[in-house]
Amino acid sequence: MPSLMSSGDSPSAKCSHCGAIAVGPCARCRRPTCGDCCELTEGGATTFAVCLACVKRGGKSLAGPYRELLLWLGMGILGLAAIGAILMLLRR
């Protein structure tokens, strides 16, 4: 007979690495992970858990994606400034 959940219980997800009960998702790949299969991020305002597979691929810092985002935004601002400068030169 299947076990019944009480009204206060939430469904428990299994860790995608070892099958234990997951405590939350990985900050990079969003797969469920348990406390034994993750490491906490370094630096930043908030601490996130990164699974061991993602740590092996790219380290446990999330600074790389933020750096890329700031670079992308900076390039857009520089491009708009260049267009503005060209329009000002053509206006004279």
PyMOL commands that set and color helices and strands:
alter all, ss='L'
color gray80, all
select helices_A, chain A and resi 35-37+52-58+63-91
alter helices_A, ss='H'
color red, helices_A
select strands_A, chain A and resi 24-25+32-33+38-40+49-51
alter strands_A, ss='S'
color yellow, strands_A
deselect
rebuild
show_as cartoon
